[in-house]
Amino acid sequence: MIPISDDNPTKLTPVVTWGLLLTCAAVYAWQFHLQGDAYGDFMLHYGFTPSSLMSPQFEVTGIPAVPAVVSIFTAMFLHGGLLHLLGNLLYLWIFGNKIEDAMGHGRFLVFYLLSGVAAALTMAFMDPSSVQPMVGASGAISGVLGAYMLLYPRAKVTVLVPLLIVLYPFRVNAVWVVGVWFAMQLLALTGPDTSGIAWWAHVGGFAAGIALTPFFKSAGVPFFGPRTSRGPWSN
């Protein structure tokens, strides 16, 4: 399933979500112009390498451009390819503005970054000797999905489902969209991973999002809220 929209309108202009989207796109544009060793060095120096945090005395990949703790944050804005970038931006575009609306601008930014930190630390705990740089906004966006699951599980999300060679649009409850996404992360952990995707980071970010949401949502926003009354698109 590929989500393309939801029917959950917002009251606040999602300036933080827009800023995150534009920052990721701008950083990728910079990456795109790097060639050869310069590209590899950039990803190595600003991506998050678990071993650089967990066992810095055994680090064999060279001195990063920023400390390991700082690289947790810089890595959230790097992406390994155009499809990686577009997939993350799509999910952030659809779900991020609703969570920003539920939390407010400042709290949402802190929530997003903390979810990304939790994702990176989960990966470091599960694979502390890894020297493969971890990049991408997926961990932080996983936290956003966890928050959406708690706050708007009954919101209708339009998804594209491939049937043979045609993509058909369907409207389903958000709980199914997020639930299927999370189930795929868990299934990926049960077999050999040849994709290079940090699945544990997704799980860690999602769990952090669920745990943090009660502390960051606005008081007037209920858990498991109804899909009603917040705009002319409700029904």
N, CA, C and O of each residue as an XYZ file, in Angstrom:
940
protein
N       0.841     -1.200      0.000
C       0.000      0.000      0.000
C       0.870      1.243      0.000
O       1.843      1.341      0.749
N       0.504      2.190     -0.853
C       1.224      3.456     -0.934
C       0.263      4.570     -0.537
O      -0.635      4.892     -1.315
N       0.415      5.167      0.635
C      -0.496      6.245      1.031
C      -0.252      7.497      0.198
O       0.890      7.854     -0.092
N      -1.353      8.161     -0.184
C      -1.201      9.385     -0.971
C      -1.930     10.574     -0.357
O      -1.659     11.713     -0.734
N      -2.847     10.342      0.579
C      -3.539     11.458      1.239
C      -4.364     10.911      2.392
O      -4.581      9.705      2.503
N      -4.822     11.823      3.252
C      -5.800     11.457      4.267
C      -6.857     12.544      4.337
O      -6.711     13.611      3.740
N      -7.933     12.259      5.079
C      -9.037     13.227      5.156
C      -9.089     13.888      6.520
O     -10.166     14.209      7.021
N      -7.923     14.090      7.121
C      -7.823     14.615      8.475
C      -7.263     16.037      8.402
O      -6.045     16.210      8.445
N      -8.119     17.059      8.292
C      -7.627     18.427      8.095
C      -6.955     18.989      9.340
O      -7.101     18.456     10.440
N      -6.216     20.077      9.142
C      -5.473     20.685     10.241
C      -5.896     22.143     10.421
O      -6.481     22.759      9.530
N      -5.581     22.670     11.603
C      -5.844     24.075     11.897
C      -4.579     24.926     11.757
O      -4.634     26.069     11.304
N      -3.450     24.356     12.150
C      -2.187     25.093     12.111
C      -1.504     24.942     10.758
O      -1.592     23.894     10.119
N      -0.826     25.998     10.331
C       0.029     25.888      9.155
C       1.261     25.079      9.548
O       1.967     25.465     10.480
N       1.541     23.963      8.864
C       2.604     23.040      9.323
C       4.003     23.517      8.927
O       4.673     22.887      8.109
N       4.435     24.632      9.514
C       5.708     25.229      9.108
C       6.898     24.328      9.451
O       7.886     24.309      8.718
N       6.814     23.587     10.552
C       7.916     22.700     10.921
C       8.001     21.528      9.943
O       9.087     21.159      9.497
N       6.854     20.954      9.621
C       6.845     19.860      8.641
C       7.404     20.339      7.313
O       8.226     19.651      6.707
N       6.975     21.500      6.851
C       7.513     22.046      5.609
C       9.018     22.259      5.706
O       9.759     21.962      4.768
N       9.467     22.778      6.856
C      10.898     23.013      7.032
C      11.702     21.729      6.979
O      12.782     21.696      6.389
N      11.181     20.660      7.594
C      11.869     19.370      7.554
C      11.916     18.819      6.142
O      12.940     18.292      5.708
N      10.803     18.941      5.423
C      10.759     18.479      4.037
C      11.779     19.219      3.170
O      12.521     18.601      2.407
N      11.808     20.530      3.294
C      12.716     21.337      2.484
C      14.172     21.091      2.860
O      15.042     21.075      1.989
N      14.445     20.902      4.145
C      15.823     20.646      4.566
C      16.323     19.321      4.011
O      17.442     19.243      3.504
N      15.503     18.280      4.101
C      15.904     16.987      3.542
C      16.134     17.081      2.037
O      17.094     16.515      1.513
N      15.249     17.799      1.344
C      15.397     17.942     -0.105
C      16.651     18.741     -0.451
O      17.365     18.400     -1.395
N      16.923     19.804      0.313
C      18.100     20.627      0.042
C      19.393     19.861      0.287
O      20.344     19.966     -0.487
N      19.420     19.089      1.373
C      20.622     18.297      1.666
C      20.844     17.253      0.579
O      21.979     17.004      0.173
N      19.758     16.643      0.109
C      19.918     15.649     -0.958
C      20.420     16.303     -2.243
O      21.219     15.715     -2.972
N      19.953     17.515     -2.519
C      20.445     18.221     -3.699
C      21.955     18.454     -3.593
O      22.677     18.371     -4.587
N      22.417     18.744     -2.382
C      23.861     18.902     -2.170
C      24.574     17.570     -2.374
O      25.612     17.515     -3.032
N      24.021     16.498     -1.811
C      24.611     15.176     -1.993
C      24.726     14.820     -3.474
O      25.722     14.242     -3.909
N      23.702     15.168     -4.237
C      23.629     14.787     -5.647
C      24.797     15.345     -6.448
O      25.210     14.751     -7.444
N      25.333     16.488     -6.015
C      26.418     17.121     -6.745
C      27.798     16.596     -6.346
O      28.802     16.946     -6.968
N      27.847     15.757     -5.311
C      29.126     15.195     -4.900
C      29.474     14.005     -5.783
O      28.587     13.280     -6.234
N      30.731     13.809     -6.022
C      31.182     12.751     -6.916
C      32.185     11.844     -6.216
O      32.984     12.296     -5.396
N      32.133     10.551     -6.554
C      33.163      9.608     -6.137
C      33.429      9.585     -4.648
O      32.514      9.431     -3.839
N      34.709      9.743     -4.294
C      35.118      9.672     -2.893
C      34.477     10.769     -2.052
O      34.230     10.575     -0.861
N      34.209     11.910     -2.660
C      33.605     13.010     -1.908
C      32.223     12.610     -1.381
O      31.852     12.958     -0.260
N      31.470     11.877     -2.201
C      30.143     11.425     -1.772
C      30.276     10.422     -0.625
O      29.582     10.537      0.386
N      31.155      9.452     -0.780
C      31.350      8.455      0.264
C      31.821      9.065      1.564
O      31.353      8.683      2.636
N      32.749     10.016      1.483
C      33.238     10.679      2.686
C      32.139     11.470      3.373
O      32.050     11.489      4.601
N      31.306     12.121      2.578
C      30.209     12.920      3.133
C      29.244     12.034      3.929
O      28.853     12.378      5.044
N      28.865     10.892      3.347
C      27.946      9.985      4.025
C      28.589      9.387      5.274
O      27.930      9.209      6.298
N      29.869      9.082      5.178
C      30.579      8.501      6.312
C      30.711      9.492      7.456
O      30.527      9.140      8.621
N      31.032     10.733      7.113
C      31.312     11.746      8.130
C      30.047     12.274      8.807
O      30.087     12.670      9.973
N      28.926     12.283      8.082
C      27.706     12.871      8.633
C      26.585     11.858      8.854
O      25.559     12.201      9.440
N      26.761     10.614      8.395
C      25.839      9.549      8.757
C      26.175      9.040     10.153
O      27.255      9.307     10.681
N      25.242      8.309     10.739
C      25.454      7.776     12.082
C      25.972      6.352     11.993
O      25.294      5.474     11.459
N      27.172      6.119     12.515
C      27.775      4.794     12.538
C      27.701      4.253     13.964
O      28.351      4.800     14.855
N      26.925      3.190     14.204
C      26.758      2.686     15.580
C      28.065      2.448     16.315
O      28.170      2.766     17.499
N      29.075      1.887     15.629
C      30.327      1.578     16.325
C      31.049      2.832     16.801
O      31.799      2.782     17.776
N      30.826      3.957     16.121
C      31.495      5.189     16.535
C      30.950      5.696     17.858
O      31.623      6.445     18.565
N      29.723      5.287     18.195
C      29.129      5.681     19.467
C      29.361      4.625     20.538
O      29.704      4.945     21.677
N      29.169      3.360     20.161
C      29.219      2.287     21.150
C      30.640      1.822     21.467
O      30.939      1.471     22.608
N      31.507      1.819     20.468
C      32.883      1.339     20.676
C      33.860      2.242     19.926
O      34.530      1.782     19.002
N      33.953      3.510     20.303
C      34.801      4.438     19.540
C      36.266      4.032     19.526
O      36.992      4.396     18.600
N      36.720      3.288     20.529
C      38.126      2.888     20.563
C      38.457      1.868     19.478
O      39.625      1.656     19.154
N      37.406      1.228     18.907
C      37.631      0.229     17.862
C      37.213      0.743     16.483
O      37.202     -0.012     15.512
N      36.875      2.013     16.405
C      36.419      2.578     15.141
C      37.521      2.475     14.094
O      38.655      2.899     14.317
N      37.162      1.897     12.936
C      38.159      1.679     11.892
C      37.846      2.458     10.624
O      38.577      2.358      9.638
N      36.784      3.221     10.639
C      36.371      3.893      9.417
C      36.860      5.329      9.328
O      36.484      6.052      8.405
N      37.682      5.750     10.259
C      38.201      7.107     10.199
C      37.475      8.031     11.148
O      36.427      7.682     11.690
N      38.027      9.195     11.344
C      37.443     10.171     12.262
C      36.296     10.896     11.573
O      36.512     11.515     10.531
N      35.076     10.840     12.121
C      33.959     11.533     11.484
C      34.119     13.043     11.558
O      34.861     13.562     12.391
N      33.414     13.737     10.677
C      33.498     15.194     10.658
C      32.832     15.805     11.881
O      33.178     16.918     12.279
N      31.894     15.104     12.476
C      31.216     15.581     13.680
C      31.244     14.459     14.707
O      31.375     13.295     14.328
N      31.125     14.772     16.003
C      31.077     13.714     17.022
C      29.921     12.753     16.772
O      28.931     13.105     16.131
N      30.061     11.538     17.288
C      29.048     10.504     17.042
C      27.663     10.957     17.497
O      26.670     10.685     16.822
N      27.590     11.644     18.632
C      26.288     12.093     19.137
C      25.662     13.090     18.166
O      24.458     13.039     17.911
N      26.462     13.983     17.633
C      25.947     14.970     16.678
C      25.524     14.299     15.378
O      24.561     14.729     14.743
N      26.234     13.253     14.979
C      25.904     12.569     13.723
C      24.539     11.908     13.776
O      23.944     11.645     12.731
N      24.022     11.629     14.985
C      22.659     11.109     15.093
C      21.680     12.093     14.464
O      20.718     11.689     13.810
N      21.926     13.378     14.662
C      21.031     14.408     14.124
C      21.301     14.691     12.646
O      20.365     14.823     11.856
N      22.571     14.782     12.275
C      22.862     15.069     10.864
C      22.381     13.934      9.962
O      21.955     14.174      8.832
N      22.448     12.694     10.464
C      22.033     11.547      9.655
C      20.551     11.583      9.303
O      20.142     11.003      8.297
N      19.737     12.262     10.123
C      18.298     12.323      9.863
C      17.968     13.078      8.586
O      16.861     12.959      8.062
N      18.923     13.857      8.081
C      18.645     14.685      6.915
C      19.388     14.200      5.666
O      19.347     14.852      4.622
N      20.062     13.061      5.776
C      20.744     12.454      4.636
C      19.908     11.300      4.101
O      19.144     10.687      4.846
N      20.051     11.002      2.810
C      19.332      9.878      2.214
C      20.228      9.166      1.212
O      21.084      9.771      0.567
N      20.003      7.856      1.103
C      20.867      7.037      0.282
C      20.508      7.003     -1.179
O      21.237      6.397     -1.964
N      19.417      7.626     -1.584
C      19.015      7.641     -2.980
C      17.714      8.396     -3.142
O      17.072      8.762     -2.157
N      17.323      8.631     -4.394
C      16.127      9.424     -4.659
C      14.870      8.731     -4.158
O      14.008      9.387     -3.573
N      14.736      7.418     -4.371
C      13.549      6.709     -3.898
C      13.473      6.716     -2.379
O      12.391      6.838     -1.806
N      14.629      6.586     -1.727
C      14.687      6.668     -0.269
C      14.155      8.022      0.193
O      13.337      8.096      1.111
N      14.614      9.068     -0.433
C      14.165     10.423     -0.091
C      12.672     10.594     -0.340
O      11.948     11.049      0.545
N      12.203     10.236     -1.531
C      10.807     10.476     -1.895
C       9.854      9.680     -1.014
O       8.791     10.177     -0.645
N      10.227      8.439     -0.671
C       9.375      7.647      0.203
C       9.229      8.286      1.567
O       8.127      8.346      2.113
N      10.340      8.768      2.124
C      10.275      9.412      3.432
C       9.498     10.713      3.376
O       8.695     10.994      4.266
N       9.727     11.506      2.347
C       9.024     12.777      2.238
C       7.522     12.574      2.054
O       6.721     13.364      2.554
N       7.139     11.517      1.338
C       5.719     11.233      1.149
C       5.041     10.964      2.491
O       3.987     11.531      2.781
N       5.641     10.105      3.303
C       5.053      9.785      4.605
C       5.048     11.006      5.520
O       4.076     11.235      6.241
N       6.114     11.785      5.498
C       6.161     12.983      6.347
C       5.132     14.003      5.890
O       4.503     14.659      6.721
N       4.952     14.147      4.593
C       3.986     15.091      4.036
C       2.559     14.731      4.452
O       1.775     15.609      4.812
N       2.225     13.443      4.404
C       0.854     13.013      4.692
C       0.560     13.017      6.183
O      -0.501     13.477      6.607
N       1.494     12.505      6.984
C       1.209     12.292      8.404
C       1.802     13.360      9.323
O       1.271     13.599     10.407
N       2.880     13.995      8.912
C       3.572     14.919      9.803
C       2.769     16.144     10.171
O       2.789     16.572     11.325
N       2.054     16.724      9.201
C       1.327     17.959      9.514
C       0.214     17.724     10.528
O      -0.115     18.627     11.297
N      -0.374     16.522     10.544
C      -1.434     16.235     11.509
C      -0.865     16.142     12.926
O      -1.493     16.585     13.888
N       0.328     15.564     13.042
C       0.933     15.458     14.371
C       1.456     16.818     14.831
O       1.404     17.130     16.021
N       1.954     17.619     13.910
C       2.339     18.991     14.267
C       1.123     19.766     14.758
O       1.216     20.534     15.716
N      -0.019     19.565     14.100
C      -1.252     20.229     14.501
C      -1.670     19.788     15.901
O      -2.196     20.588     16.675
N      -1.439     18.518     16.225
C      -1.846     17.982     17.524
C      -0.899     18.387     18.643
O      -1.286     18.376     19.812
N       0.333     18.744     18.306
C       1.333     19.034     19.337
C       1.714     20.507     19.411
O       2.126     20.991     20.465
N       1.580     21.208     18.318
C       2.128     22.557     18.241
C       3.513     22.497     17.623
O       4.156     21.447     17.623
N       3.970     23.627     17.098
C       5.199     23.645     16.306
C       6.426     23.202     17.110
O       7.144     22.289     16.703
N       6.658     23.850     18.241
C       7.874     23.564     19.005
C       7.912     22.154     19.541
O       8.924     21.463     19.421
N       6.805     21.720     20.136
C       6.780     20.369     20.695
C       6.935     19.323     19.602
O       7.580     18.296     19.810
N       6.347     19.581     18.440
C       6.466     18.611     17.347
C       7.916     18.465     16.895
O       8.374     17.351     16.643
N       8.636     19.567     16.793
C      10.038     19.490     16.368
C      10.861     18.679     17.363
O      11.669     17.839     16.966
N      10.654     18.932     18.665
C      11.383     18.165     19.678
C      10.992     16.688     19.605
O      11.850     15.808     19.680
N       9.698     16.426     19.459
C       9.208     15.052     19.345
C       9.847     14.340     18.158
O      10.295     13.200     18.282
N       9.888     14.998     17.029
C      10.467     14.413     15.807
C      11.934     14.062     16.019
O      12.371     12.966     15.671
N      12.687     14.986     16.586
C      14.120     14.744     16.803
C      14.348     13.641     17.831
O      15.235     12.805     17.657
N      13.559     13.633     18.895
C      13.717     12.585     19.910
C      13.377     11.210     19.333
O      14.018     10.218     19.681
N      12.384     11.144     18.464
C      12.057      9.871     17.814
C      13.229      9.404     16.958
O      13.549      8.215     16.931
N      13.867     10.342     16.258
C      15.037      9.989     15.461
C      16.198      9.528     16.316
O      16.920      8.604     15.943
N      16.384     10.168     17.464
C      17.448      9.754     18.394
C      17.169      8.341     18.897
O      18.065      7.498     18.931
N      15.917      8.088     19.289
C      15.557      6.751     19.774
C      15.789      5.698     18.705
O      16.234      4.591     19.008
N      15.490      6.033     17.460
C      15.708      5.092     16.354
C      17.190      4.758     16.212
O      17.560      3.592     16.071
N      18.029      5.779     16.250
C      19.471      5.561     16.099
C      20.032      4.755     17.260
O      20.848      3.857     17.056
N      19.600      5.068     18.476
C      20.102      4.347     19.642
C      19.634      2.891     19.645
O      20.357      1.999     20.088
N      18.414      2.660     19.146
C      17.942      1.274     19.034
C      18.828      0.482     18.090
O      19.198     -0.654     18.384
N      19.168      1.079     16.960
C      20.035      0.400     15.998
C      21.418      0.171     16.589
O      22.020     -0.881     16.377
N      21.922      1.150     17.326
C      23.238      1.010     17.944
C      23.240     -0.090     18.997
O      24.219     -0.825     19.130
N      22.159     -0.204     19.737
C      22.064     -1.254     20.758
C      21.983     -2.640     20.128
O      22.595     -3.592     20.613
N      21.204     -2.743     19.020
C      21.009     -4.039     18.392
C      22.217     -4.473     17.568
O      22.454     -5.670     17.404
N      22.983     -3.515     17.048
C      24.146     -3.859     16.221
C      25.294     -2.905     16.553
O      25.677     -2.085     15.719
N      25.844     -3.007     17.762
C      26.824     -2.022     18.233
C      28.144     -2.037     17.476
O      28.896     -1.064     17.545
N      28.442     -3.098     16.767
C      29.719     -3.175     16.046
C      29.608     -2.731     14.596
O      30.596     -2.776     13.863
N      28.421     -2.303     14.167
C      28.223     -1.938     12.771
C      29.066     -0.720     12.393
O      29.102      0.275     13.116
N      29.740     -0.816     11.249
C      30.504      0.312     10.724
C      29.817      0.888      9.486
O      30.402      1.691      8.760
N      28.564      0.467      9.251
C      27.794      0.966      8.116
C      27.058      2.241      8.528
O      26.244      2.190      9.450
N      27.309      3.376      7.884
C      26.604      4.606      8.265
C      25.097      4.466      8.060
O      24.643      3.973      7.027
N      24.343      4.898      9.039
C      22.889      4.894      8.958
C      22.431      6.295      8.584
O      22.800      7.265      9.246
N      21.636      6.410      7.539
C      21.150      7.719      7.097
C      19.655      7.627      6.826
O      19.122      6.549      6.564
N      18.997      8.762      6.893
C      17.591      8.825      6.533
C      16.705      9.323      7.652
O      17.045      9.236      8.832
N      15.552      9.850      7.251
C      14.565     10.363      8.199
C      13.598      9.291      8.667
O      12.674      9.581      9.426
N      13.799      8.048      8.223
C      12.815      6.993      8.490
C      12.556      6.787      9.971
O      11.408      6.597     10.371
N      13.603      6.819     10.802
C      13.415      6.584     12.222
C      12.531      7.636     12.863
O      11.631      7.312     13.638
N      12.789      8.905     12.538
C      11.967      9.992     13.082
C      10.539      9.915     12.557
O       9.587     10.144     13.303
N      10.388      9.593     11.273
C       9.054      9.489     10.681
C       8.303      8.303     11.268
O       7.077      8.337     11.376
N       9.027      7.256     11.649
C       8.382      6.130     12.333
C       7.737      6.601     13.627
O       6.659      6.130     13.990
N       8.390      7.531     14.330
C       7.787      8.109     15.528
C       6.511      8.853     15.212
O       5.545      8.791     15.973
N       6.499      9.563     14.083
C       5.296     10.270     13.638
C       4.161      9.277     13.389
O       3.012      9.542     13.743
N       4.484      8.139     12.783
C       3.466      7.123     12.525
C       2.929      6.540     13.829
O       1.735      6.266     13.950
N       3.819      6.353     14.804
C       3.360      5.881     16.103
C       2.382      6.850     16.741
O       1.375      6.435     17.314
N       2.677      8.149     16.644
C       1.770      9.159     17.186
C       0.442      9.157     16.444
O      -0.616      9.285     17.060
N       0.494      9.013     15.124
C      -0.738      8.998     14.326
C      -1.608      7.811     14.718
O      -2.832      7.924     14.792
N      -0.966      6.670     14.969
C      -1.704      5.481     15.384
C      -2.467      5.727     16.687
O      -3.591      5.252     16.850
N      -1.858      6.468     17.611
C      -2.511      6.747     18.887
C      -3.605      7.807     18.769
O      -4.636      7.714     19.435
N      -3.387      8.798     17.937
C      -4.284      9.952     17.918
C      -5.380      9.866     16.866
O      -6.500     10.315     17.109
N      -5.077      9.294     15.695
C      -6.047      9.315     14.588
C      -6.185      7.953     13.907
O      -6.094      7.881     12.682
N      -6.399      6.889     14.649
C      -6.455      5.570     13.998
C      -7.641      5.407     13.055
O      -7.609      4.558     12.164
N      -8.700      6.218     13.241
C      -9.900      6.073     12.415
C      -9.946      7.055     11.252
O     -10.910      7.063     10.486
N      -8.917      7.880     11.113
C      -8.860      8.768      9.956
C      -8.770      7.933      8.683
O      -8.114      6.892      8.663
N      -9.421      8.383      7.636
C      -9.392      7.671      6.375
C      -8.159      8.096      5.568
O      -7.907      9.285      5.368
N      -7.410      7.108      5.116
C      -6.218      7.344      4.313
C      -6.445      6.729      2.933
O      -6.850      5.572      2.824
N      -6.186      7.493      1.900
C      -6.266      6.969      0.538
C      -4.933      6.331      0.188
O      -3.886      6.971      0.283
N      -4.974      5.074     -0.216
C      -3.764      4.342     -0.557
C      -3.887      3.799     -1.974
O      -4.992      3.571     -2.464
N      -2.760      3.595     -2.622
C      -2.712      2.929     -3.915
C      -2.267      1.492     -3.695
O      -1.237      1.235     -3.072
N      -3.049      0.567     -4.209
C      -2.751     -0.855     -4.068
C      -2.520     -1.445     -5.447
O      -3.394     -1.336     -6.307
N      -1.367     -2.071     -5.686
C      -1.110     -2.657     -7.005
C      -1.911     -3.936     -7.221
O      -1.803     -4.889     -6.450
N      -2.707     -3.942     -8.270
C      -3.426     -5.138     -8.701
C      -3.021     -5.413    -10.140
O      -3.392     -4.684    -11.060
N      -2.260     -6.471    -10.312
C      -1.632     -6.765    -11.599
C      -0.694     -5.611    -11.946
O       0.304     -5.399    -11.258
N      -1.005     -4.867    -13.004
C      -0.103     -3.777    -13.399
C      -0.728     -2.402    -13.164
O      -0.195     -1.389    -13.616
N      -1.850     -2.369    -12.463
C      -2.576     -1.113    -12.252
C      -2.600     -0.801    -10.757
O      -2.776     -1.694     -9.928
N      -2.421      0.488    -10.422
C      -2.535      0.945     -9.037
C      -3.949      1.468     -8.797
O      -4.377      2.439     -9.419
N      -4.660      0.816     -7.894
C      -6.035      1.204     -7.592
C      -6.094      1.968     -6.265
O      -5.462      1.560     -5.291
N      -6.848      3.071     -6.219
C      -6.982      3.812     -4.958
C      -8.057      3.202     -4.069
O      -9.130      2.834     -4.547
N      -7.769      3.097     -2.785
C      -8.722      2.638     -1.786
C      -8.620      3.560     -0.575
O      -7.560      4.121     -0.298
N      -9.731      3.709      0.143
C      -9.734      4.473      1.383
C      -9.890      3.503      2.541
O     -10.860      2.748      2.604
N      -8.930      3.525      3.457
C      -8.951      2.615      4.599
C      -8.608      3.401      5.853
O      -8.048      4.495      5.777
N      -8.944      2.841      6.998
C      -8.599      3.485      8.254
C      -7.086      3.515      8.453
O      -6.371      2.596      8.056
N      -6.621      4.585      9.073
C      -5.183      4.754      9.287
C      -4.583      3.611     10.076
O      -3.420      3.264      9.870
N      -5.358      3.014     10.979
C      -4.830      1.926     11.791
C      -4.371      0.765     10.920
O      -3.426      0.063     11.278
N      -5.032      0.550      9.771
C      -4.621     -0.516      8.872
C      -3.368     -0.139      8.109
O      -2.487     -0.973      7.902
N      -3.285      1.102      7.693
C      -2.101      1.554      6.946
C      -0.860      1.469      7.827
O       0.159      0.902      7.433
N      -0.960      2.036      9.014
C       0.194      2.025      9.919
C       0.454      0.613     10.426
O       1.605      0.202     10.570
N      -0.615     -0.126     10.696
C      -0.450     -1.493     11.190
C       0.256     -2.387     10.182
O       1.136     -3.164     10.553
N      -0.119     -2.286      8.914
C       0.549     -3.079      7.878
C       2.008     -2.649      7.748
O       2.902     -3.483      7.604
N       2.235     -1.338      7.800
C       3.627     -0.846      7.719
C       4.461     -1.433      8.856
O       5.570     -1.912      8.620
N       3.941     -1.403     10.087
C       4.706     -1.894     11.223
C       4.908     -3.407     11.129
O       5.981     -3.912     11.461
N       3.885     -4.126     10.681
C       4.025     -5.573     10.518
C       5.136     -5.904      9.524
O       5.861     -6.883      9.703
N       5.268     -5.099      8.489
C       6.333     -5.322      7.509
C       7.707     -5.113      8.134
O       8.660     -5.813      7.790
N       7.815     -4.153      9.049
C       9.101     -3.942      9.719
C       9.461     -5.158     10.566
O      10.612     -5.594     10.574
N       8.473     -5.706     11.281
C       8.726     -6.874     12.122
C       9.058     -8.098     11.282
O       9.940     -8.876     11.644
N       8.357     -8.278     10.160
C       8.641     -9.416      9.295
C      10.045     -9.336      8.719
O      10.720    -10.353      8.558
N      10.481     -8.116      8.408
C      11.818     -7.947      7.846
C      12.893     -8.365      8.841
O      13.991     -8.752      8.443
N      12.584     -8.289     10.124
C      13.564     -8.656     11.148
C      13.701    -10.165     11.323
O      14.654    -10.641     11.940
N      12.744    -10.915     10.778
C      12.759    -12.361     10.984
C      13.599    -13.102      9.955
O      13.873    -14.290     10.127
N      14.013    -12.426      8.894
C      14.797    -13.087      7.856
C      16.108    -12.371      7.634
O      16.359    -11.326      8.234
N      16.953    -12.928      6.770
C      18.227    -12.272      6.472
C      17.999    -10.952      5.757
O      17.229    -10.875      4.799
N      18.675     -9.917      6.229
C      18.508     -8.579      5.655
C      19.584     -8.328      4.615
O      20.762     -8.190      4.944
N      19.171     -8.269      3.361
C      20.107     -7.968      2.278
C      19.834     -6.603      1.665
O      20.413     -6.247      0.638
N      18.947     -5.838      2.302
C      18.528     -4.556      1.733
C      19.376     -3.390      2.213
O      19.415     -2.345      1.563
N      20.060     -3.555      3.349
C      20.798     -2.442      3.925
C      19.915     -1.478      4.691
O      20.373     -0.408      5.091
N      18.653     -1.837      4.902
C      17.717     -0.969      5.622
C      17.825     -1.235      7.119
O      17.900     -2.384      7.552
N      17.833     -0.162      7.901
C      17.945     -0.277      9.362
C      16.569     -0.527      9.953
O      15.942      0.390     10.484
N      16.093     -1.768      9.864
C      14.745     -2.097     10.322
C      14.562     -1.828     11.807
O      13.509     -1.353     12.231
N      15.596     -2.135     12.602
C      15.473     -1.912     14.040
C      15.277     -0.433     14.355
O      14.604     -0.090     15.328
N      15.852      0.436     13.550
C      15.662      1.872     13.759
C      14.198      2.248     13.574
O      13.675      3.082     14.313
N      13.531      1.639     12.591
C      12.115      1.911     12.380
C      11.291      1.470     13.587
O      10.406      2.190     14.049
N      11.596      0.283     14.084
C      10.869     -0.229     15.247
C      11.110      0.661     16.467
O      10.175      0.984     17.200
N      12.365      1.053     16.680
C      12.682      1.911     17.809
C      12.029      3.269     17.719
O      11.531      3.789     18.717
N      12.027      3.855     16.524
C      11.382      5.147     16.340
C       9.887      5.072     16.568
O       9.302      5.962     17.184
N       9.262      4.003     16.070
C       7.816      3.813     16.241
C       7.457      3.678     17.715
O       6.513      4.307     18.193
N       8.217      2.855     18.431
C       7.962      2.673     19.863
C       8.154      3.983     20.621
O       7.384      4.294     21.530
N       9.172      4.745     20.252
C       9.405      6.032     20.905
C       8.253      6.989     20.641
O       7.830      7.723     21.534
N       7.746      6.978     19.413
C       6.626      7.851     19.088
C       5.414      7.567     19.949
O       4.757      8.491     20.430
N       5.115      6.289     20.146
C       3.981      5.912     21.002
C       4.232      6.341     22.447
O       3.338      6.868     23.110
N       5.449      6.113     22.926
C       5.765      6.443     24.317
C       5.775      7.944     24.572
O       5.394      8.386     25.655
N       6.205      8.732     23.592
C       6.356     10.169     23.785
C       5.076     10.957     23.552
O       4.913     12.047     24.099
N       4.174     10.421     22.751
C       2.975     11.176     22.369
C       2.179     11.695     23.562
O       1.747     12.847     23.523
N       1.960     10.913     24.624
C       1.187     11.457     25.753
C       1.808     12.698     26.383
O       1.100     13.507     26.983
N       3.107     12.855     26.254
C       3.797     13.988     26.872
C       3.882     15.204     25.934
O       4.185     16.309     26.383
N       3.620     15.005     24.650
C       3.806     16.081     23.687
C       2.507     16.570     23.053
O       2.459     17.696     22.558
N       1.471     15.767     23.055
C       0.232     16.210     22.421
C      -0.414     17.321     23.246
O      -0.219     17.400     24.459
N      -1.179     18.175     22.579
C      -1.911     19.223     23.276
C      -3.007     18.606     24.132
O      -3.531     17.537     23.817
N      -3.341     19.284     25.201
C      -4.294     18.725     26.168
C      -5.661     18.454     25.548
O      -6.349     17.515     25.949
N      -6.055     19.266     24.580
C      -7.382     19.104     23.994
C      -7.475     18.043     22.928
O      -8.558     17.816     22.388
N      -6.383     17.385     22.604
C      -6.388     16.352     21.563
C      -6.541     14.993     22.232
O      -5.670     14.598     23.007
N      -7.631     14.260     21.954
C      -7.848     12.971     22.628
C      -7.057     11.843     21.960
O      -6.642     11.962     20.807
N      -6.858     10.770     22.686
C      -6.335      9.557     22.077
C      -7.441      8.890     21.266
O      -8.621      9.002     21.597
N      -7.047      8.196     20.201
C      -7.988      7.446     19.365
C      -9.151      8.320     18.933
O     -10.308      7.901     18.964
N      -8.828      9.537     18.532
C      -9.853     10.527     18.242
C     -10.733     10.156     17.068
O     -10.316      9.402     16.188
N     -11.947     10.678     17.048
C     -12.871     10.410     15.940
C     -12.437     11.144     14.688
O     -11.712     12.137     14.754
N     -12.881     10.655     13.565
C     -12.571     11.259     12.273
C     -13.665     12.277     11.933
O     -14.276     12.194     10.868
N     -13.912     13.225     12.820
C     -15.009     14.133     12.626
C     -14.644     15.544     13.031
O     -13.649     15.758     13.723
N     -15.429     16.493     12.611
C     -15.584     17.818     13.207
C     -14.400     18.756     13.096
O     -14.439     19.831     13.695
N     -13.331     18.408     12.353
C     -12.203     19.323     12.346
C     -12.091     20.072     11.021
O     -11.094     20.754     10.783
N     -13.082     19.958     10.172
C     -12.998     20.714      8.935
C     -14.094     20.285      7.976
O     -14.809     19.319      8.245
N     -14.236     20.990      6.858
C     -15.339     20.720      5.920
C     -15.207     19.383      5.208
O     -16.161     18.945      4.564
N     -14.042     18.710      5.301
C     -13.884     17.431      4.626
C     -14.343     16.270      5.485
O     -14.356     15.132      5.016
N     -14.722     16.523      6.731
C     -15.132     15.436      7.625
C     -16.492     14.902      7.201
O     -17.307     15.615      6.615
N     -16.718     13.613      7.518
C     -18.024     13.049      7.245
C     -18.278     11.883      8.194
O     -19.337     11.258      8.133
